């Protein structure tokens, strides 16, 4: 799967994404980056090898994910 072939993603939507590398990525090349797509969906890919594929999430699913990895302070 190439960066432009995530199932259900229109051609070119991934190449037009605004990609950001995780601030938690270290120097050992175990890095991921997130891309905001024009549709409002979010994409995640391997920073060093874009041919490994891209995961694409609807905005609601991404928000749910973030809520559970960064819970609100008690």
Biopython code that builds the backbone (N, CA, C, O; Angstrom):
import numpy as np
from Bio.PDB.StructureBuilder import StructureBuilder

atoms = [
    (1, "UNK", "N", (0.846, -1.170, 0.000)),
    (1, "UNK", "CA", (0.000, 0.000, 0.000)),
    (1, "UNK", "C", (0.893, 1.235, 0.000)),
    (1, "UNK", "O", (1.804, 1.344, 0.821)),
    (2, "UNK", "N", (0.643, 2.141, -0.894)),
    (2, "UNK", "CA", (1.415, 3.378, -0.933)),
    (2, "UNK", "C", (0.683, 4.454, -0.154)),
    (2, "UNK", "O", (-0.450, 4.249, 0.279)),
    (3, "UNK", "N", (1.321, 5.590, 0.025)),
    (3, "UNK", "CA", (0.713, 6.648, 0.816)),
    (3, "UNK", "C", (-0.582, 7.163, 0.203)),
    (3, "UNK", "O", (-1.404, 7.734, 0.919)),
    (4, "UNK", "N", (-0.790, 6.984, -1.083)),
    (4, "UNK", "CA", (-2.005, 7.456, -1.727)),
    (4, "UNK", "C", (-3.020, 6.352, -1.954)),
    (4, "UNK", "O", (-3.918, 6.520, -2.779)),
    (5, "UNK", "N", (-2.915, 5.227, -1.256)),
    (5, "UNK", "CA", (-3.845, 4.140, -1.513)),
    (5, "UNK", "C", (-4.535, 3.608, -0.262)),
    (5, "UNK", "O", (-4.932, 2.444, -0.221)),
    (6, "UNK", "N", (-4.680, 4.454, 0.761)),
    (6, "UNK", "CA", (-5.420, 4.031, 1.944)),
    (6, "UNK", "C", (-6.867, 3.802, 1.522)),
    (6, "UNK", "O", (-7.463, 4.684, 0.904)),
    (7, "UNK", "N", (-7.449, 2.648, 1.836)),
    (7, "UNK", "CA", (-8.823, 2.357, 1.408)),
    (7, "UNK", "C", (-9.800, 3.462, 1.808)),
    (7, "UNK", "O", (-9.781, 3.941, 2.941)),
    (8, "UNK", "N", (-10.644, 3.855, 0.871)),
    (8, "UNK", "CA", (-11.654, 4.868, 1.136)),
    (8, "UNK", "C", (-11.147, 6.292, 1.104)),
    (8, "UNK", "O", (-11.891, 7.217, 1.429)),
    (9, "UNK", "N", (-9.894, 6.492, 0.720)),
    (9, "UNK", "CA", (-9.319, 7.826, 0.677)),
    (9, "UNK", "C", (-9.198, 8.268, -0.775)),
    (9, "UNK", "O", (-8.552, 7.584, -1.568)),
    (10, "UNK", "N", (-9.811, 9.406, -1.148)),
    (10, "UNK", "CA", (-9.724, 9.869, -2.534)),
    (10, "UNK", "C", (-8.279, 10.079, -2.982)),
    (10, "UNK", "O", (-7.421, 10.469, -2.190)),
    (11, "UNK", "N", (-8.026, 9.814, -4.259)),
    (11, "UNK", "CA", (-6.687, 10.017, -4.816)),
    (11, "UNK", "C", (-6.203, 11.430, -4.518)),
    (11, "UNK", "O", (-6.941, 12.397, -4.706)),
    (12, "UNK", "N", (-4.989, 11.545, -4.063)),
    (12, "UNK", "CA", (-4.358, 12.829, -3.809)),
    (12, "UNK", "C", (-4.656, 13.431, -2.450)),
    (12, "UNK", "O", (-3.982, 14.381, -2.052)),
    (13, "UNK", "N", (-5.641, 12.916, -1.718)),
    (13, "UNK", "CA", (-5.961, 13.512, -0.421)),
    (13, "UNK", "C", (-4.793, 13.385, 0.550)),
    (13, "UNK", "O", (-4.524, 14.316, 1.308)),
    (14, "UNK", "N", (-4.100, 12.258, 0.543)),
    (14, "UNK", "CA", (-2.966, 12.073, 1.450)),
    (14, "UNK", "C", (-1.779, 12.946, 1.061)),
    (14, "UNK", "O", (-1.083, 13.476, 1.927)),
    (15, "UNK", "N", (-1.549, 13.097, -0.241)),
    (15, "UNK", "CA", (-0.406, 13.910, -0.661)),
    (15, "UNK", "C", (-0.622, 15.381, -0.344)),
    (15, "UNK", "O", (0.342, 16.142, -0.261)),
    (16, "UNK", "N", (-1.881, 15.797, -0.165)),
    (16, "UNK", "CA", (-2.174, 17.177, 0.192)),
    (16, "UNK", "C", (-2.267, 17.401, 1.688)),
    (16, "UNK", "O", (-2.612, 18.497, 2.129)),
    (17, "UNK", "N", (-1.963, 16.377, 2.476)),
    (17, "UNK", "CA", (-2.074, 16.479, 3.932)),
    (17, "UNK", "C", (-0.969, 17.347, 4.511)),
    (17, "UNK", "O", (0.108, 17.489, 3.932)),
    (18, "UNK", "N", (-1.262, 17.915, 5.652)),
    (18, "UNK", "CA", (-0.274, 18.668, 6.414)),
    (18, "UNK", "C", (0.274, 17.709, 7.472)),
    (18, "UNK", "O", (-0.390, 17.436, 8.473)),
    (19, "UNK", "N", (1.501, 17.194, 7.243)),
    (19, "UNK", "CA", (2.071, 16.150, 8.096)),
    (19, "UNK", "C", (2.913, 16.743, 9.215)),
    (19, "UNK", "O", (3.618, 17.733, 9.019)),
    (20, "UNK", "N", (2.832, 16.118, 10.410)),
    (20, "UNK", "CA", (3.606, 16.539, 11.575)),
    (20, "UNK", "C", (4.164, 15.307, 12.269)),
    (20, "UNK", "O", (3.428, 14.369, 12.574)),
    (21, "UNK", "N", (5.475, 15.314, 12.517)),
    (21, "UNK", "CA", (6.134, 14.208, 13.215)),
    (21, "UNK", "C", (5.825, 14.292, 14.703)),
    (21, "UNK", "O", (5.779, 15.382, 15.274)),
    (22, "UNK", "N", (5.618, 13.153, 15.319)),
    (22, "UNK", "CA", (5.327, 13.103, 16.745)),
    (22, "UNK", "C", (6.471, 13.700, 17.562)),
    (22, "UNK", "O", (7.644, 13.447, 17.287)),
    (23, "UNK", "N", (6.114, 14.490, 18.561)),
    (23, "UNK", "CA", (7.141, 15.057, 19.442)),
    (23, "UNK", "C", (7.736, 13.987, 20.346)),
    (23, "UNK", "O", (8.758, 14.220, 20.992)),
    (24, "UNK", "N", (7.105, 12.810, 20.400)),
    (24, "UNK", "CA", (7.606, 11.702, 21.210)),
    (24, "UNK", "C", (8.534, 10.783, 20.416)),
    (24, "UNK", "O", (9.064, 9.818, 20.966)),
    (25, "UNK", "N", (8.735, 11.070, 19.136)),
    (25, "UNK", "CA", (9.629, 10.250, 18.313)),
    (25, "UNK", "C", (11.068, 10.505, 18.733)),
    (25, "UNK", "O", (11.482, 11.649, 18.922)),
    (26, "UNK", "N", (11.803, 9.447, 18.873)),
    (26, "UNK", "CA", (13.202, 9.564, 19.268)),
    (26, "UNK", "C", (14.123, 9.543, 18.071)),
    (26, "UNK", "O", (13.687, 9.740, 16.937)),
    (27, "UNK", "N", (15.376, 9.308, 18.319)),
    (27, "UNK", "CA", (16.374, 9.291, 17.247)),
    (27, "UNK", "C", (16.616, 7.883, 16.707)),
    (27, "UNK", "O", (17.525, 7.672, 15.905)),
    (28, "UNK", "N", (15.804, 6.919, 17.146)),
    (28, "UNK", "CA", (16.023, 5.530, 16.732)),
    (28, "UNK", "C", (15.174, 5.119, 15.525)),
    (28, "UNK", "O", (15.040, 3.927, 15.247)),
    (29, "UNK", "N", (14.599, 6.093, 14.802)),
    (29, "UNK", "CA", (13.808, 5.863, 13.590)),
    (29, "UNK", "C", (12.514, 5.107, 13.837)),
    (29, "UNK", "O", (11.944, 4.570, 12.887)),
    (30, "UNK", "N", (12.027, 5.041, 15.064)),
    (30, "UNK", "CA", (10.711, 4.473, 15.365)),
    (30, "UNK", "C", (9.729, 5.631, 15.457)),
    (30, "UNK", "O", (9.216, 5.942, 16.532)),
    (31, "UNK", "N", (9.474, 6.259, 14.325)),
    (31, "UNK", "CA", (8.716, 7.497, 14.312)),
    (31, "UNK", "C", (7.412, 7.355, 13.546)),
    (31, "UNK", "O", (7.316, 6.606, 12.573)),
    (32, "UNK", "N", (6.421, 8.085, 14.006)),
    (32, "UNK", "CA", (5.161, 8.192, 13.280)),
    (32, "UNK", "C", (4.865, 9.668, 13.083)),
    (32, "UNK", "O", (5.359, 10.530, 13.810)),
    (33, "UNK", "N", (4.040, 9.931, 12.072)),
    (33, "UNK", "CA", (3.585, 11.291, 11.860)),
    (33, "UNK", "C", (2.095, 11.286, 11.566)),
    (33, "UNK", "O", (1.550, 10.321, 11.032)),
    (34, "UNK", "N", (1.455, 12.381, 11.926)),
    (34, "UNK", "CA", (0.021, 12.544, 11.732)),
    (34, "UNK", "C", (-0.207, 13.577, 10.646)),
    (34, "UNK", "O", (0.499, 14.582, 10.559)),
    (35, "UNK", "N", (-1.189, 13.313, 9.833)),
    (35, "UNK", "CA", (-1.547, 14.261, 8.787)),
    (35, "UNK", "C", (-3.007, 14.641, 8.889)),
    (35, "UNK", "O", (-3.870, 13.784, 9.082)),
    (36, "UNK", "N", (-3.280, 15.911, 8.761)),
    (36, "UNK", "CA", (-4.658, 16.394, 8.724)),
    (36, "UNK", "C", (-5.073, 16.465, 7.265)),
    (36, "UNK", "O", (-4.433, 17.146, 6.465)),
    (37, "UNK", "N", (-6.142, 15.764, 6.920)),
    (37, "UNK", "CA", (-6.613, 15.709, 5.545)),
    (37, "UNK", "C", (-7.646, 16.807, 5.294)),
    (37, "UNK", "O", (-8.286, 17.298, 6.224)),
    (38, "UNK", "N", (-7.797, 17.180, 4.037)),
    (38, "UNK", "CA", (-8.754, 18.233, 3.669)),
    (38, "UNK", "C", (-10.179, 17.885, 4.099)),
    (38, "UNK", "O", (-10.985, 18.778, 4.363)),
    (39, "UNK", "N", (-10.487, 16.604, 4.170)),
    (39, "UNK", "CA", (-11.826, 16.154, 4.552)),
    (39, "UNK", "C", (-12.090, 16.294, 6.049)),
    (39, "UNK", "O", (-13.222, 16.117, 6.498)),
    (40, "UNK", "N", (-11.043, 16.615, 6.828)),
    (40, "UNK", "CA", (-11.173, 16.686, 8.274)),
    (40, "UNK", "C", (-10.740, 15.404, 8.957)),
    (40, "UNK", "O", (-10.618, 15.351, 10.181)),
    (41, "UNK", "N", (-10.503, 14.355, 8.150)),
    (41, "UNK", "CA", (-10.028, 13.104, 8.739)),
    (41, "UNK", "C", (-8.555, 13.247, 9.108)),
    (41, "UNK", "O", (-7.884, 14.189, 8.684)),
    (42, "UNK", "N", (-8.062, 12.298, 9.906)),
    (42, "UNK", "CA", (-6.673, 12.284, 10.352)),
    (42, "UNK", "C", (-5.996, 11.031, 9.801)),
    (42, "UNK", "O", (-6.622, 9.977, 9.687)),
    (43, "UNK", "N", (-4.724, 11.154, 9.463)),
    (43, "UNK", "CA", (-3.968, 10.022, 8.933)),
    (43, "UNK", "C", (-2.711, 9.828, 9.762)),
    (43, "UNK", "O", (-2.157, 10.789, 10.298)),
    (44, "UNK", "N", (-2.260, 8.580, 9.867)),
    (44, "UNK", "CA", (-1.048, 8.241, 10.608)),
    (44, "UNK", "C", (-0.199, 7.344, 9.716)),
    (44, "UNK", "O", (-0.711, 6.407, 9.102)),
    (45, "UNK", "N", (1.100, 7.629, 9.645)),
    (45, "UNK", "CA", (2.002, 6.822, 8.819)),
    (45, "UNK", "C", (3.380, 6.751, 9.461)),
    (45, "UNK", "O", (3.707, 7.523, 10.363)),
    (46, "UNK", "N", (4.178, 5.805, 8.975)),
    (46, "UNK", "CA", (5.572, 5.651, 9.386)),
    (46, "UNK", "C", (6.365, 6.795, 8.753)),
    (46, "UNK", "O", (6.315, 6.987, 7.539)),
    (47, "UNK", "N", (7.082, 7.541, 9.559)),
    (47, "UNK", "CA", (7.824, 8.697, 9.050)),
    (47, "UNK", "C", (8.912, 8.310, 8.058)),
    (47, "UNK", "O", (9.142, 9.021, 7.080)),
    (48, "UNK", "N", (9.577, 7.197, 8.303)),
    (48, "UNK", "CA", (10.730, 6.837, 7.481)),
    (48, "UNK", "C", (10.400, 5.962, 6.284)),
    (48, "UNK", "O", (11.235, 5.818, 5.391)),
    (49, "UNK", "N", (9.197, 5.367, 6.235)),
    (49, "UNK", "CA", (8.845, 4.489, 5.112)),
    (49, "UNK", "C", (7.363, 4.645, 4.778)),
    (49, "UNK", "O", (6.524, 3.900, 5.284)),
    (50, "UNK", "N", (7.054, 5.606, 3.933)),
    (50, "UNK", "CA", (5.672, 5.900, 3.576)),
    (50, "UNK", "C", (5.023, 4.783, 2.765)),
    (50, "UNK", "O", (3.798, 4.751, 2.651)),
    (51, "UNK", "N", (5.799, 3.876, 2.205)),
    (51, "UNK", "CA", (5.233, 2.780, 1.409)),
    (51, "UNK", "C", (4.595, 1.709, 2.278)),
    (51, "UNK", "O", (3.932, 0.814, 1.755)),
    (52, "UNK", "N", (4.778, 1.778, 3.591)),
    (52, "UNK", "CA", (4.207, 0.772, 4.497)),
    (52, "UNK", "C", (2.718, 0.987, 4.728)),
    (52, "UNK", "O", (2.070, 0.163, 5.375)),
    (53, "UNK", "N", (2.175, 2.062, 4.218)),
    (53, "UNK", "CA", (0.745, 2.308, 4.329)),
    (53, "UNK", "C", (0.415, 3.450, 5.263)),
    (53, "UNK", "O", (1.267, 3.960, 5.990)),
    (54, "UNK", "N", (-0.831, 3.829, 5.222)),
    (54, "UNK", "CA", (-1.331, 4.938, 6.020)),
    (54, "UNK", "C", (-2.660, 4.543, 6.632)),
    (54, "UNK", "O", (-3.523, 3.989, 5.951)),
    (55, "UNK", "N", (-2.827, 4.823, 7.900)),
    (55, "UNK", "CA", (-4.099, 4.606, 8.576)),
    (55, "UNK", "C", (-4.872, 5.918, 8.549)),
    (55, "UNK", "O", (-4.315, 6.976, 8.843)),
    (56, "UNK", "N", (-6.153, 5.851, 8.198)),
    (56, "UNK", "CA", (-6.975, 7.050, 8.120)),
    (56, "UNK", "C", (-8.159, 6.899, 9.069)),
    (56, "UNK", "O", (-8.827, 5.865, 9.088)),
    (57, "UNK", "N", (-8.411, 7.948, 9.857)),
    (57, "UNK", "CA", (-9.459, 7.939, 10.861)),
    (57, "UNK", "C", (-10.422, 9.099, 10.651)),
    (57, "UNK", "O", (-10.002, 10.208, 10.318)),
    (58, "UNK", "N", (-11.715, 8.843, 10.846)),
    (58, "UNK", "CA", (-12.694, 9.927, 10.842)),
    (58, "UNK", "C", (-12.434, 10.796, 12.059)),
    (58, "UNK", "O", (-11.866, 10.332, 13.048)),
    (59, "UNK", "N", (-12.844, 12.049, 11.992)),
    (59, "UNK", "CA", (-12.579, 13.007, 13.067)),
    (59, "UNK", "C", (-13.092, 12.510, 14.425)),
    (59, "UNK", "O", (-12.425, 12.691, 15.444)),
    (60, "UNK", "N", (-14.274, 11.886, 14.441)),
    (60, "UNK", "CA", (-14.841, 11.414, 15.705)),
    (60, "UNK", "C", (-13.994, 10.305, 16.315)),
    (60, "UNK", "O", (-13.777, 10.278, 17.527)),
    (61, "UNK", "N", (-13.519, 9.394, 15.480)),
    (61, "UNK", "CA", (-12.676, 8.296, 15.969)),
    (61, "UNK", "C", (-11.341, 8.835, 16.488)),
    (61, "UNK", "O", (-10.833, 8.362, 17.505)),
    (62, "UNK", "N", (-10.779, 9.814, 15.798)),
    (62, "UNK", "CA", (-9.510, 10.411, 16.223)),
    (62, "UNK", "C", (-9.686, 11.114, 17.571)),
    (62, "UNK", "O", (-8.844, 10.982, 18.459)),
    (63, "UNK", "N", (-10.769, 11.849, 17.718)),
    (63, "UNK", "CA", (-11.048, 12.539, 18.972)),
    (63, "UNK", "C", (-11.205, 11.538, 20.116)),
    (63, "UNK", "O", (-10.690, 11.757, 21.212)),
    (64, "UNK", "N", (-11.910, 10.450, 19.861)),
    (64, "UNK", "CA", (-12.098, 9.397, 20.862)),
    (64, "UNK", "C", (-10.745, 8.802, 21.261)),
    (64, "UNK", "O", (-10.481, 8.589, 22.445)),
    (65, "UNK", "N", (-9.899, 8.539, 20.281)),
    (65, "UNK", "CA", (-8.555, 8.005, 20.536)),
    (65, "UNK", "C", (-7.758, 8.958, 21.425)),
    (65, "UNK", "O", (-7.169, 8.534, 22.420)),
    (66, "UNK", "N", (-7.737, 10.240, 21.072)),
    (66, "UNK", "CA", (-6.975, 11.214, 21.849)),
    (66, "UNK", "C", (-7.496, 11.340, 23.273)),
    (66, "UNK", "O", (-6.714, 11.495, 24.210)),
    (67, "UNK", "N", (-8.797, 11.276, 23.438)),
    (67, "UNK", "CA", (-9.388, 11.345, 24.774)),
    (67, "UNK", "C", (-8.901, 10.204, 25.651)),
    (67, "UNK", "O", (-8.698, 10.383, 26.851)),
    (68, "UNK", "N", (-8.715, 9.047, 25.064)),
    (68, "UNK", "CA", (-8.317, 7.877, 25.857)),
    (68, "UNK", "C", (-6.806, 7.748, 26.065)),
    (68, "UNK", "O", (-6.375, 7.037, 26.973)),
    (69, "UNK", "N", (-6.008, 8.406, 25.258)),
    (69, "UNK", "CA", (-4.572, 8.368, 25.540)),
    (69, "UNK", "C", (-4.127, 9.570, 26.364)),
    (69, "UNK", "O", (-3.067, 9.540, 26.989)),
    (70, "UNK", "N", (-4.926, 10.617, 26.366)),
    (70, "UNK", "CA", (-4.659, 11.816, 27.156)),
    (70, "UNK", "C", (-5.911, 12.178, 27.935)),
    (70, "UNK", "O", (-6.569, 13.172, 27.628)),
    (71, "UNK", "N", (-6.251, 11.369, 28.955)),
    (71, "UNK", "CA", (-7.489, 11.665, 29.706)),
    (71, "UNK", "C", (-7.436, 13.030, 30.380)),
    (71, "UNK", "O", (-6.367, 13.527, 30.737)),
    (72, "UNK", "N", (-8.596, 13.612, 30.543)),
    (72, "UNK", "CA", (-8.695, 14.916, 31.227)),
    (72, "UNK", "C", (-8.216, 14.765, 32.665)),
    (72, "UNK", "O", (-8.412, 13.720, 33.286)),
    (73, "UNK", "N", (-7.580, 15.822, 33.194)),
    (73, "UNK", "CA", (-7.120, 15.759, 34.596)),
    (73, "UNK", "C", (-8.291, 15.532, 35.538)),
    (73, "UNK", "O", (-9.396, 16.025, 35.309)),
    (74, "UNK", "N", (-8.032, 14.780, 36.598)),
    (74, "UNK", "CA", (-9.102, 14.493, 37.574)),
    (74, "UNK", "C", (-9.231, 15.600, 38.584)),
    (74, "UNK", "O", (-10.077, 15.526, 39.475)),
]
sb = StructureBuilder()
sb.init_structure("model")
sb.init_model(0)
sb.init_chain("A")
sb.init_seg("    ")
for serial, (resi, resn, name, xyz) in enumerate(atoms, 1):
    if name == "N":
        sb.init_residue(resn, " ", resi, " ")
    sb.init_atom(name, np.array(xyz, "f"), 0.0, 1.0, " ", f" {name:<3s}", serial, name[0])
structure = sb.get_structure()
